[in-house]
């Protein structure tokens, strides 16, 4: 089986001194449980949903040729919500249009999962991230794609906030990525998704 993790710098694992991020951790845990996996980290720093919409198909098609048991895991949205030149980089409506196009096309090609954006205490972006996470959850429900809300549980964890404060304010260190990996590992949709 081949897995593609597609998204932004939090998918990439930016700020993690171990270089694993959450995607590396969940891949390693699955391999320890006996799954035969090859994973590709396709996280790009500062990517919005519009950037991901432009690139995801070509990048995954190269890694998941016909006849391969390929799976797609998306996580994005935080970069849509942060301010750039005084305004959010993307309005929520645009984010949802992009997400619908990405996830609808992805599901038609491969089994697909979606992780929502985590809380980020940057200017007033956090409230927009929470609203986008809830909207993405509803969208995934419409598309019958399993959705993992990272925003709500991480918002309540002091270690997550500490990790962001110690880092650059937008990216945690190893302990923060381990928190995300723990949420993914405890997600029934993830466990059932891996044969």
C-alpha positions as CSV (number, residue, x, y, z in Angstrom):
1,X,0.0,0.0,0.0
2,X,1.1,3.5,-0.8
3,X,-0.1,6.5,1.2
4,X,0.2,10.2,0.2
5,X,-0.1,12.8,2.9
6,X,-1.0,16.1,1.2
7,X,-1.2,19.5,2.8
8,X,0.8,22.3,4.3
9,X,3.8,22.7,6.7
10,X,2.0,20.9,9.5
11,X,1.7,17.8,7.2
12,X,5.4,18.4,6.3
13,X,6.3,18.4,10.0
14,X,8.0,21.8,10.0
15,X,9.5,22.5,13.4
16,X,9.9,18.9,14.5
17,X,13.6,18.3,15.3
18,X,13.1,14.5,14.8
19,X,12.0,15.1,11.2
20,X,9.0,12.8,11.6
21,X,6.0,15.2,12.1
22,X,2.7,13.4,12.6
23,X,2.7,11.7,9.2
24,X,6.0,10.0,9.9
25,X,4.9,8.9,13.3
26,X,1.6,7.3,12.2
27,X,3.4,5.6,9.3
28,X,6.0,4.2,11.6
29,X,3.3,3.0,14.1
30,X,1.4,1.3,11.2
31,X,4.5,-0.4,10.1
32,X,5.2,-1.6,13.6
33,X,1.7,-3.2,13.6
34,X,2.7,-5.2,10.5
35,X,1.3,-3.0,7.7
36,X,3.5,-2.9,4.5
37,X,3.4,0.8,3.6
38,X,5.3,3.3,1.5
39,X,4.4,6.8,2.4
40,X,5.0,10.1,0.6
41,X,4.9,13.4,2.5
42,X,3.5,16.1,0.1
43,X,3.3,18.9,2.6
44,X,4.4,22.3,1.4
45,X,5.0,25.3,3.7
46,X,2.4,28.1,3.4
47,X,0.2,26.2,0.9
48,X,-3.4,27.2,1.0
49,X,-6.3,25.0,-0.3
50,X,-6.0,26.8,-3.6
51,X,-2.3,25.8,-3.9
52,X,-3.2,22.2,-3.0
53,X,-6.0,22.2,-5.5
54,X,-3.5,23.0,-8.3
55,X,-0.9,20.4,-7.4
56,X,-2.4,17.4,-5.6
57,X,-3.5,15.3,-8.6
58,X,-0.2,15.5,-10.6
59,X,1.9,14.8,-7.4
60,X,-0.2,11.8,-6.3
61,X,-0.6,10.3,-9.8
62,X,3.1,10.0,-10.1
63,X,3.3,8.1,-6.8
64,X,0.1,6.0,-7.1
65,X,0.1,4.5,-10.6
66,X,-2.8,2.4,-11.8
67,X,-2.9,-1.0,-10.1
68,X,-1.4,0.2,-6.9
69,X,-3.3,0.2,-3.6
70,X,-3.1,3.9,-3.1
71,X,-4.6,6.0,-0.3
72,X,-4.8,9.8,0.2
73,X,-4.7,11.7,3.5
74,X,-5.4,15.4,3.3
75,X,-4.9,18.1,5.9
76,X,-5.1,21.8,5.2
77,X,-6.9,25.1,6.0
78,X,-4.8,26.9,8.5
79,X,-3.0,28.9,5.9
80,X,-6.3,29.9,4.3
81,X,-7.2,31.6,7.6
82,X,-4.1,33.6,8.5
83,X,-3.8,37.2,7.5
84,X,-1.7,38.4,4.6
85,X,-1.7,42.1,3.7
86,X,-4.4,42.7,6.3
87,X,-6.9,40.1,5.1
88,X,-7.3,36.3,5.4
89,X,-5.4,34.6,2.6
90,X,-8.7,33.0,1.5
91,X,-12.3,33.5,2.5
92,X,-14.1,30.5,4.0
93,X,-16.3,30.2,0.9
94,X,-13.3,29.9,-1.3
95,X,-11.7,27.3,1.0
96,X,-14.8,25.2,0.9
97,X,-15.1,25.4,-2.9
98,X,-11.4,24.2,-3.1
99,X,-12.0,21.5,-0.5
100,X,-15.1,20.2,-2.3
101,X,-13.2,20.0,-5.6
102,X,-10.1,18.4,-4.1
103,X,-11.9,15.8,-1.9
104,X,-14.6,14.9,-4.5
105,X,-12.0,14.2,-7.2
106,X,-9.7,12.4,-4.7
107,X,-12.4,10.1,-3.5
108,X,-13.3,9.1,-7.0
109,X,-9.7,7.9,-7.5
110,X,-8.5,6.5,-4.1
111,X,-9.7,5.9,-0.6
112,X,-9.5,9.3,1.1
113,X,-9.3,10.7,4.6
114,X,-9.3,14.4,5.8
115,X,-7.8,15.9,8.9
116,X,-8.9,19.3,9.9
117,X,-6.6,22.2,10.7
118,X,-5.3,22.5,14.3
119,X,-5.7,25.6,16.4
120,X,-3.1,28.3,15.8
121,X,-3.0,31.4,18.0
122,X,-2.0,33.8,15.2
123,X,-3.6,37.2,15.2
124,X,-7.3,36.5,14.9
125,X,-6.9,33.5,12.7
126,X,-7.8,30.9,15.4
127,X,-11.5,31.8,15.4
128,X,-11.5,31.5,11.6
129,X,-9.7,28.1,11.8
130,X,-12.3,26.8,14.2
131,X,-15.2,27.9,11.9
132,X,-13.4,26.4,8.9
133,X,-12.9,23.1,10.8
134,X,-16.6,22.9,11.5
135,X,-17.5,23.7,7.9
136,X,-15.0,21.1,6.6
137,X,-16.5,18.5,8.9
138,X,-20.0,19.2,7.4
139,X,-18.5,19.1,3.9
140,X,-16.8,15.7,4.5
141,X,-20.1,14.4,5.9
142,X,-21.8,15.3,2.6
143,X,-19.0,13.6,0.6
144,X,-19.0,10.5,2.9
145,X,-15.3,11.1,3.7
146,X,-14.1,10.5,7.3
147,X,-13.0,13.7,9.0
148,X,-10.8,14.1,12.0
149,X,-11.4,17.3,14.0
150,X,-8.0,18.3,15.3
151,X,-9.1,21.8,16.3
152,X,-11.4,20.9,19.3
153,X,-9.2,18.4,21.1
154,X,-5.9,20.3,20.6
155,X,-7.5,23.6,21.7
156,X,-8.0,22.0,25.1
157,X,-4.5,20.7,25.5
158,X,-2.0,23.0,27.3
159,X,0.9,21.1,25.8
160,X,-0.2,22.0,22.3
161,X,-0.3,25.8,23.2
162,X,3.1,25.5,24.9
163,X,4.6,23.7,21.9
164,X,3.5,26.5,19.6
165,X,4.8,29.2,22.0
166,X,8.2,27.5,22.3
167,X,8.3,27.2,18.5
168,X,7.6,29.9,16.0
169,X,3.9,30.4,17.0
170,X,2.6,28.3,14.1
171,X,4.5,25.0,14.3
172,X,5.0,22.7,17.3
173,X,8.0,20.7,18.2
174,X,8.2,16.9,18.5
175,X,5.7,16.7,21.4
176,X,3.1,18.7,19.5
177,X,3.4,16.4,16.5
178,X,3.2,13.4,18.8
179,X,-0.2,14.8,20.0
180,X,-1.5,14.9,16.5
181,X,-0.2,11.4,15.8
182,X,-1.9,10.2,19.0
183,X,-5.2,11.6,17.8
184,X,-4.8,9.9,14.4
185,X,-3.8,6.6,16.0
186,X,-6.9,6.7,18.1
187,X,-9.2,7.5,15.2
188,X,-11.3,4.5,14.3
189,X,-11.5,5.6,10.6
190,X,-7.7,5.5,10.4
191,X,-7.5,2.0,12.0
192,X,-10.2,0.6,9.8
193,X,-8.8,2.2,6.7
194,X,-5.6,0.2,6.9
195,X,-6.3,-3.4,6.0
